[in-house]
Amino acid sequence: MMGLVCAHLMVTLLLTASGWLCVVGMRVSTAGDVQAVNGTDVRLRCTFHTSAPVRLSSLAVSWSFRPFSPGPEETVLYYHEKPVPNHEGRFKGKAEWAGDAGGRDVSIVLRKVSFQFNGTFSCQVWNPPDVHGNIGQVRLRVVSTASFSEIVILSVAIGGSILLILLMFIIITSVRHCHTNKNPEQNCTRQPQKELMMW
């Protein structure tokens, strides 16, 4: 895995040094700080901007991880024409490609995150001749439960949906009641007055 990344970097550096490539620059953007509940899936967003045309045959993406506590850097996923996930270590079977390279999206999804995923994920993109630029970083914090603000937002969203459904039900019921009136010339709003007069 690391051999592929190193080989790609070596070729890029040699071509740049020999003057074959005109370096323009690469700008990578990420979500920054992300929080996920233990055992859930989380999407690590990473997009890039390049002034050169995107050539899928030469585009390369590398995702790596460094824990908050002292520890070595690990490869999470490498992409060149197709995703090559890491088949060993903590990310084995956990990282999946979720991007669209042609659309400048190189995001990944981590499945069933655990507390050992707490750390900084780095997203690096090469699109020759744009081979130099910033490295995007996502700081992931895995927590045992959702934060209070997330619970409030979720509760408001669910409550709003329920109220909307109830409102639609009341409107539909009222319209149907008006249409089933035996005397179509009579206005539904005047029906209670008629009933009062019959008494």
N, C-alpha and C positions, 0 to 999 in steps of 0.2 A: 504493500500500500504506500508506504513512505517512499519506496523506490520510484513509483510512478510520479509522485509529486516532485521529488528531487530531479528526476530525469527531465521533466517538463521545465522546471526552473533553470536547469543547466543549459538546455537548448535555447531558451529565451534570453538568458544572460549572454551567451556566446554570440547570438545574432545581434543583440543590442550593441555589444562591445565592438563587433566588426563593422558596425554601421549599416547593416542590412535592414534594421528596423528603425522607424522614426517613432520615438516614444511620445505619445500625446498625453496620456494620463487617464486614470480610471477613478470614478467616484462611486463608493459603495455606501448604501444606507441600510440601517437595520432598525429593529423595534427598540433597541436600547435595553431598558430594564423590563424583564418579563417575570411574572409569578405564575406558578402552576401548582395545583393540588396534587399531592402524592397519589400515584396510581392512575392519573388522567393523562390524556394526550395533549401535547402542546405544539403549536406551530411557531418556529423561529423564522421570522420574516427577514429576508435579505434581498434587496434589489440593487441594480447597478446602472450607472449612466456612463456611456462611452461615446466618443465622437466618431469612432471607427464603426463601419458596418459590422453587425454581429455575424460572425461565421461560426456556425455550430461545429464545423469540423476542427476548428482550432481553439474554440472557447474551452476554458478549464476553470473549475471551481473547487476550492478546498475548504472543508469545514473541519475545524479542530477544537479541542476542549482543554481548558486548564482549570483545575478545581480551585475554589477559594482558599482552601487550606493548602499548605505546601505539597506539591506533587508534580509529576512529569506531564508534559503536554501529550495529548492523545489525538489520533486522527479519528474523526467521526464519520465522514463521508467524502469521497472524491468523485467529481463529475467531469467526464470528457467524452462527449457524444452519448454516453449513458452513465447512470449512477453506479458507483462502485462502493457499496457500504463496507464498513469495517466488520470483519468476521471473527473478531476476537475482542476481549476486554469488556468493559461495562456497556458498550454500545452495540454489542452483537445482537442483531435482530431488533434493535430499538430505533434506529434512524432510517427514515425513508425520504426519498426525493419528493418534494411537493411543489417544485417550481416549473417555470416555463422559460427555458433559456432564451428562446427567440423573442419572448416578451420582456426580457431583462429581469426576470424573477428567478432567483436561485434559492428559494426558501426550502427548509426541510421540516419534517414532523418527527417529534420524538414520541414514541409509544410508551404508555404506562411508566411515566417518569418516577424515579425514586430519589431519595435524599442524596444519593451519591452523584446525582446530576447537578448539584449546586456548584456553579462555577461560571466561567466566562467562555462563551462559544465564539470563535473567530471565523469570519466568512471572507475569503479572499478570492478575487476574480481576475482572470487573465483573458484578454481578448486582443491578441496581437493585431496591430502594433501597440495597443494600449495595455501595457504590462506593469506599469507602475501606478500606484495610487494608495489610497487609505485602505486599511483592513477594517471591515465592519465587525463590531463586537456586540454580542447579546449577553447580558448578565442575567442568568436564570436562577431564581430562588424557588425551591420546592418547599411547600408548606403543608401542614397536616390538614388544615381546613381553609376554606375561602375567607378572604378578609371581609370585615363588616361592610365596607362600601360595595363590594361585589354582591354580597347577599342582599343589600338594600336595592341595588340596581335590578337584580334578578326578581325580587319580590314585586317591585314596581312594574316591571315588564309583564309578569304573570298576571298581576291584578288588573292592569290596563287591558290585557287581552280578554280576561273574563268579563270585564265591564262592557267592552265592545261587543262581545258575543251576546250578552244579555240585552243590550240596546238594540241590536239587529233583530233579536227574537221578538222584542216588544213591538218594533215597527212592523215586522212581517205579520204578526198576529193581529195588530190593529187594522192593517190594510185588508187582510183576509176577512175580518169581521165586517168591514164596510161593504165588501163585494158580495157577501152572502146575505145581505139585507134583502128581505122579500120585496120591499118597495124601492126600486133603484132610483126613483126620482127624489126620494127623501134623503136629506143630508144626515150623515152619521152624528153630527154634533147636535141635531135637533131631536134625536130619538129619545133621550131621557125626558124631554119636555112632554112628548106625546104620552109616555107611560104615566107621567104625573097627572095629566088631564084625564086619563082613563079611570083613575082612582076617584 
